[in-house]
Amino acid sequence: MASAAVGSLLLLGDPRVSSAQGTSGAEARTVPVAAGAISGVVSDREGAPVDGAMVSAIGASMTFAVTDRTGRFLLASLAPGPYVVRAHQQGFVSPPGRMVQVRSSVTTALAVPLRRSSESHPVLAAGIGGASAAPAQPADDTVVGEEGPVDRQNEPTETEWRLRHARRGILKDATFPHSFVADEEPGALDGFGPAVDFLGRAVGSPARFATNFFADTPFSGQVNLLTTGSFDAPDQLFSANNASRGIAYVDVGAPVGEGADWTVRGALTQADITSWMLAGSYVTRMPARHRYDVGLSYSTQRYDGGNPLALRDVADGSRNVGTVHGFDTFAVTPVLTVTYGARYAQYDFLERRAVVSPRVEITAMPDDGLRVSAAVSRRAHAPGAEEFLPPGDTGIWLPPQRTFSSLEPGQPFQAERTTQIAVAIERDIADSTISFRAFRQRVDDQLVTLFGADMPGQPSAKLGHYVVGNVGDVGAAGCTAMFSTSVAGRVQGSVAYSVANASLSPADDLNYLILLAPSAMRASPERIHDVSTTIQADVPETSTRVLVLYRVSNGFAQPAARAGAPGAERSGLDSRFDVQVRQSLPFLDFTSAKWEMLVAVRNFFRETSVEGSVYDELLAIRPPTRIVGGVTLHF
């Protein structure tokens, strides 16, 4: 959640990185990249500054600013990369978007000229039914008639004028009662006149409001048309139906006044799993004494396939999830902030449907480039939540596309609950950042996830299905040290080392887990080592962006086939990766819209959550590799 991460050392770096990484309290976190900025002036054609113009930038993130009396604006804290910048102001014609390349630690200057609406070329409209053309009107608010200046605001709209002067048909002799006509003028009951006058007042104002709303509001967002598939082996990658799941994703946002932004996101897919997701958020901007982040989401999944294992735990063929969250970042002093709030979720397939995840964090900034924070949180994570919850702000949002069932037949689903205390310190040194974090956590009903599990006496699990259960309770403590830097503004990278001491107390009735993945049973305390690296490259000459995540750990659980034989006690060294390539398609650009191609390959199962358990990603056993491809339209 955006506001929960403000001032936090627990969420570092580019949000695209955090949205794609695997979860572990002992893992490395994302790359903190030195932000850039765009500053400039909005003026008219005569060079006069335009006050109160709304300037928007969309790229790696969306942000807005309002010009001051001198026409100046500043779009700060932008992740490096290409952005489309537009300016909007009532009474002016917005020019096409400008592509601006934001560099790390660099403020890019930009001049945005606006043309007044009165400078537009006149357009001659055709008459209706042989009526004469509408009279031309000057651009100002008054017109000069035979009796002197006349207030233009009270003049009829073009639609009203045309209807009043249109040829009358069979209704030319109709009359209307006086009370039917609002503000009737003497002599207005001349045939069709009063009806048109009433209709113009009833319809004209809402029509003008709707037109002005869409014309003057600086909407921005993106549309993704994607296809995705999964594979465990190369031959599955090239199967005929592997990439048959199409996804439509829409993200639309706009500013609310000068101090907030709203965003609505939705996704839809249809195959043997028909699902859709919808989420909305409202976030106030910094600087402000209170920065609010509120929102909600709703997701539904309906399975129309014939896999008995997928249908075993679905009562009516569908699952539904709704969430509501609210957070406030309170600036107590210029150097001290407090973030507090909670997320409430309702899962219709849980035994206890309602779950609450509260969080409180205190961040101090005693010096420029130095941040110290402490956080207390309790996170509730439901089985299969990865299929329903929206990702980070810029993450690839895939609606529910996989089915899941209980590991133990007949056992109800239970949410995992992680209680954690963490402290962190972060220091910026030029274009680099050094950070250190320590934590202690307690996990109730730790989740374990198995793909491709063939359980005795149960239907076989297909590629798009997994089983999930609770393995026991966990106690863990650990720390992470990380170094990140930026090279020439084109390459950002990080490397982190984590170590954690963890102990798992197994639950009862784990017969299937012992048979299928014995390394998930941690009978004695263990030390988990983790190394994570991140590389993000930007090639402006070809408008190409590349993101590579790679994680190696000795704590990944293995299925029985890879662990050797039933009864294996140790987990093994394994890795997870995520590769994303975004290529701009300039030959498809029109007006301010920008097209890009996306290809992503990953075998991470969960997104990063510093509030999650150290075992969350480690106990996701043999997740298949997912491939996503398609095009994105930014506007």
N, C-alpha and C positions, 0 to 999 in steps of 0.2 A: 504494500500500500504506500502510495506516494508520500503522504504526510508523515507516516510512521517512520520513514527513512530520513526525514529532514534532520540534518545535524548528526546523523547516526554514523558511527564507525562500523556498523554491522552491515550496511549496504554500501559498498564502495564501487566506484567506477561507472561505466556506461550501463544503462538499464538493459540494453540488449544482451549484455553479457550475463547479468544476474538472472534474466528470464530464461536463459538456456542452460545453466549449469546444474549439476546434480546437487542433492541436498546432503549435508552432513555438518553437524556442529563442529567437527574437527577439520573440515575441509578448508581450502583456500577460498577466498571470496573474489569479487570481481575487480576489474582494473579501475582505479581512480584516475581518470584522464583530465589533464588541465583543460578547463573549459575555455571557449572563445566567446566572442561577442560581435554584434552588428550594431553600429551606430550610424546615424545619418540625419538628413533633413528632408521634410516633405514640404514642397512649395508648389504654387501655381505657375502658370506659364510666364507671368510677369516677375517671378522670383519672390513673391510675397509668401511668407511662411503660412502654413495651414495648421491652425490650432485645433486640437481635439481629434485629429485623424487616427484611426485605428490601424496599426501596422501588425501584420501577422507573418510568422515564419514557420514553415513546416519542413521537416527533414527527419533527422534522427529523433526529434521530439517536436512538439507544437508549443509555441509561446506567442504572446501578444504584448503590445506596448501602445501607449497613447502619447501623441506629440504634445509638447508644451506650447507656450505662447510664441516661442521662436521657431516652432515647427520641428524641433529636435526630438529624437527618440533613441532608446537604447534597449536592445534585446540582449540580455546578459545570460551567463551560465548556459551556453549552448555547447552541446557535445560536438566535437569536430566532425565535419562532413558537409555535403551539399544541402542548401536550404532554398526553398522558393519563398520569396518575400513579396508581399502585396500590401497596398495601402488603400484604405476605404474612408470616405467621408461623404456625408450627405450633401448633395449639391454639386458633387464632382463625379467625373467619369473615371473609374478605376482603370489604370493601365494593366497590360499583361504582367504576370508575375516575373520577377527577376531572379535568376539563379545566382546564388552567392555561395562561395566556398569558404566555410568557417575553418580557421586554423586554430590549433591549440595555443592558448595564451596570447592570441592576437585579436585585436578589435578591428574589424573590417568596416571601412567607411562606405556609405551608400547614399546617393541622392535620388529621391523619388519625386518626379513631377506629376502633378494632377491637372487635368483639364476640367474647367467648370462646365456644368451641364448646359449653360446658356451658350457655350461655344460650339455646341453640336450643330451639324448641318440640318436644316429643316427637311422634314419628310412629308411629302404630299400623300394624303390618305384618300382613297377612293370613297365616293359617296355611297349611300345605301339607297337602293331603289330609285336611283336617278336623282337623289337629292344633291344639292350643290355642296361643294367642299366646305369644311369647317373654316370659319374665319381665322386668319392667323392672329396670334397673340404675342406681344412682346415678352421678353424673358423676365422682366421684373414683375413685381407684385401688383402693378396697376396698369390699366389701359386707358387711353385717352379717347373719350367719345364726344358726342355733340354737346353734352351737358357737363363736360369737364372730366377729371380723373374718376375712374370707377374702380372699386376694390375688386381685384381679380379673385380673391379667395372665395367670394360669394357667387362667382360666375359658374354656370353649369359646366360639368365635365364634358369632354369630347363625346362620350357615349350619350350623355343626356342631350347634348345639342343635336346629335344626329337623329336620335329618336324623336325629339320635338319637331324636327324639320322633315321627317320622313313622310312619304305619301301615305295618307290615311285610307284604310280600306272600309270594311263593313262596319267598323266600330266608330266611324266618324260622327255619327249622330248620338253616340252613347253619352250619358251624363252620369256623374257620380255625386253622392251626397257630400255636403260640405265637410262633414266630420271625417271623411275618408282621406282628405288631402291635408297634409301637414303644412302649416305656414302658407296657406293658399293666398295668392295675390288676386286683386280685382281683375276680372276678365280672364282668369286662368282656366275657367271651365269651358274652354273652347275645344270641344272634341276630345282628342287624345292627350291634350296637354297635362291635366292634373294627374292622370295615371302615370305618365312618364316622369313627372316631377316627383311623385311619391316613390316610384321605382328607382329613380336615380339616387334619391337620398337613402333608400333602404339598401341598395346594392353598391352604390359608388364608394361610400366610405370604407366598408370592409374590404372591397377590392383594392382600393388605394392602400389600405393598411397592409394587406398581404403582399402587394407588389413592393411597397417600400421595405417591408421586413426582409424579403429575400434579396432585394437589390442592395440594401444598405448594411446588412449584417455580414461581416467577413467570415463566412463559413470556410472551413478547411478540413481536410481529412484524407482518407484513402479508401480505395476499393481493391480488394484482393480476389483474384480468380485463380484458385489453386487446385491441385490434385495431389493426392498423397497415397502412399502404400507402405507396406512393411515386408521385411524378408529376413530369414534366418540363414539362407544359403544363396549363392549367386544365381542358381537356377530359378529360385523364387522371384528374384528381381525382375527377370525377363518373362515372367508368366503373363498370360493374356489379360487376367483380371486384377493384377497387382495394383495398378494405378487407376482403378475404376472409381475411386471415391473423390468426387468433385466437391469443392468448398467455395462458397461465396461469403466474403467478409467485407463489412462496411464499417468505417470509422468516421464520424462527423463531429466536429467541435466548433465552438465559437466563444468569443468573450462575453461576459456578463458585466456591462458597464466597464469601469476602469480597474476593477480589483479582483475579478474572478473569471473562471472559465468553466464551461460545461462540455461534456463529451458523452456521446452515445455510441456504443459499439454493438454490432450484431453479427452472427455467423450462422450459416445454414448448410447442411449437407444431407444428401439422400442416397442411400444404397440399401443393403440389408439392415443397416442401422440408420434410421431417420432421426435427425436431431437438430436442435437449434438452440442458440444462446443469445441473450440480450443483457446488456449492462449499461448503466448510466452513472456518471459521477459529476460532482460539483466541487471545485477546488479553488480556494482563494489564493491570491498571489502574494509573494513577498516583495518588498518588506511590509509587514503588518504585525500588529501586536498579537493577533490571533490568526493563524492559518488553518482554515477548516478543510477537511477532506471527508466528504460524505458520498455515499453511493449505494447502489443495489445491483443485483444480477439475478437472472433466472435462467435455468437450463433444463432441458428435457431430452430424454433419450427413449426411443421406441425401437425395439428389436423385432424385425419382421423375417429373420432367418429361421433355419430349422435346426440349429445346434442345441441338442437337449441340455448340455451342460450350461449354456448361456441362459436357457429358459428355466432352469431349475429353481433359481432364487428370485425370479421376477413374477410377482403375483398376477398382474394384469398386462404384462408385456411392456411396461414403461417404467421409467424412473425420473423423478423430478427433484430439483435442488434449487433453493432460493437463499440468497444471502443479503445482508444489510450491514454496512459498516459506517462508523463515524469516528474521526480522529481530530484532535485539535493540537496544534503546535503553538504554545504560548511563550512569547518572548518576555520573560520576567524582567530581564535587564538586557542591555546590548550584548552581553557576553554569556548570558545564561538562558536556555530555553528548556521547556518541559513539553514532551509529547505524550498524550494520553488518549485512550479510546478503546474500542472493542469492535469485534466482528461477530455478528450473530448469523448462524446458518441453520437451515432446516432441510434435513435429508429424509425423504419419505421411505427409504429402505433401511434405515437404522432402527435398532431396537429402542434407543432413546433418540428421538428425531432431532431435538434441538441441541445445538452445541454453541458455546460462547468462548471467544478467544480475546481476553483483555490484554492490554500492554501499557506500560509506563516507562518512559525514558527521560533521563536528564542529561543535557549536553552543555558543557562549559567550553568557552573559547577564550582562554586567558591571553592569547597572543595571536597575531596574524599567522595563519598556517598551522596552528596547533589546536587540536580538538580532543577533549576528554569526555567520555560518556559512560553512563551506567544504565542498565535496562533490566526490568523484571517483566516477564511475560508468562502466559499460560496459553498454549496453542492446542486447539482441538483439531485433529485431522481425521476425516472419515475415510473408510476404505473406498477406493475408486474416486476420490475427490479430484484426482488429476483429470478425469473425464468431464468435469463440470465447472470447475472454477476458472475464471478468466486469468490470463497470464499477466506479466508485467506490462508497463505502458507501451513498450515497443516490441514485445514478444510476438512470435507467430501464434496466432490464436486458432486452434483446431477444435471444432465442436466435438461432442462425444462421438468417438469412432470405434471404441473398443468395448467389449462386454466383459463382465467379471462375475464371479460367483464365490461362494464361501469355500474355504479350504476344507473345513469339516462339514460334511452334509448335515443339514438341519441346524447348524450352529448359527445364531443370529449375528449380524454385523455389529461391531462395536468400534467406536472412534478411539483413536490414539490421542493421549493427552500428555503434552510435554511442558513441564514447569522449569523455567530457566532463569538464572541470574548471570549477567555478563557485564564486564567492564572492558573498555577499549581506549586506546590512545593512538592518535594519528598525527603525523608531522609532514608538512609539505616542504620540500627542498628543491627550489627551482622548478623544473618540469617533472620532478620525481616525488614519490610519496612513500614513506615508511610507516607501517602500522603494526600494532600488537594488540591481541585480544585474548582474554581469558574468560572461561565460562564454567559453570556447574549446572547440571540438569538432572531431573528425575522424570522418567517416562513410565506411564501406566498403559498397559495393553499395547506394547510395541507391535506395529504392523509388519508383516512379511508378505511379499508378492512373488508369485511363481508364474512364469510363462512356459508354455509347452509341457505342462504337467499331465502325465497319463496316470491317473489314480486307479487302483484296482477296484473293480465293481462300479466304476463311474464312466460316463461317456468321455471320449477323448477330447482334449482341448485343441482348438484350432488356433491358427496364427494370431488372429485378432482377439483372442480371449485369454484371460488370466484368472488365477485363483488367489484369494487374499484371506489372511487370517491374523490372529493375534498370537505372538510367540511368547510373551511374558512381560516382565517389568525390567527397566534398565536404570542404572545409576552411572553417571559419567562425569568426568572433569577433564579439561584440556585447554590448549592454547594454540594460537596461530600467529605466525610472523609472516609479513608480506612486504615485498618491494615491487613497486610499479613505476614505469617511466614512459616518456614519450620521446621518440626519435624523429627529429626533423619535421614534426607535425604530421607525418604520414603514417607512422607505425607506433602503436601503443601496445605495451606488453606488461605482463606481470608474472611473477613466480612466487609461490607461497608454500610454506611447509607447516603442516599441522600434526599435532600429536595429542592423543587422548587416551586416558585410562578408563575402560568401561567394563561393567559387569552386568550380565543378563541373568535374571531369575526365571527359568522356564515355567510356562503355564502347564496345566494338565491337559490331557487328551490331545497330544500332538503326534499321533501315530502316523498320519499321512506326511507330516513335515519331516519326521525322522526318516521315513522311507524315501522321500523325494529329494530332500536337501538337508542332509545331516549336518553340513557345515554351518547352517543357520542356527544350530543349537550351540550356544557359547557356555559351556559348563563351568568355566573358571574365568576370573578377570583376565583381560587381555589389553595389550597396548596397540592402538591403531595409528599407523603412520600414513600420511597423505601428502602428495605433492600435486599441485595444480598449476597449470600454465595457461595463459591467455595471450593471444596475439590478434590485434585488429589492425588491418592495413587499409589505407585509402589511396587510390591511384587516380588523381584528378584528371590526368591526361586522357584516360579511357572511361572516367566516371564509374570506377569499379570499387566496391567495398568487399572486404573479405574478413570473416571472423572465424577464428579457430580456438576451440577449447579442448583441453586434454587433461585428464585426471588419472592418476595412478595411486592405488591404495592396496595395502595388504589385508584389508578387512572385508573384501567382497565375498559374499557367500556364493557357493557353487552348487549346481545340481549334482545329483548322485553320479551321473555318467562322467562328469568332469572331475569330481572329487575323488574318484577311484572306485569306491564300493560303499554300500550302506554301512554306517558306523564311523565314517570319516569324521574327525573332530576339528580339523583346522580349516579355516577359510583360506583362500588363495590370493596371490597377486593378480590383479586384473585392472582394467582401464575402462574409461568411458570417454567419448569424444562427441564433438558437435562442430560441424563445418557449415558455414553459411556464405554464399556468394550472391551479391546483389549487383546487377549490371544495368546501368542506365540505358534506355532506348530512345535517344534523342530524335530519331526519325519518326517516332510516333507522337512527339509532343505537339500540342496545339494549345493556343492561348496560354493560360498559366498552368495547365495540367502537365504532369511529368510522369513518364512511364519508366518502369524498371522491371527487369527479370529477376526472379528469385529461385535459387536452388539450395536446398538444405538437406544435410544427411546427419543423423544423430542416433545414438543409442542410449542417451540419458533417459531415465524414466520420469524423474521429477524435476521441477524447477527448484532453484536455490531458495531456501528459507533459513535464515540464521536463527530462527526461533524453533526449528525442527530438531528432531533427534539425530544423534550421531549415526544411528543405524538406518535412517530412512532410505538412502540410496544404496547402502551396502547390502541391505536385505531385499533389494529388487533383483531377483535371480533370473538371469538370461533374458533380459528384455530384447526384443527384436530391433533391428535397425530400421528406422523410419526415414523415408525420403519424401521431400516436399518440393514441388516445383510449380511455377506459374508466373503470372505477371501482376504487377501492382501499379495502380494509377493514383498518384498524389495530386491533390487539387487544393 
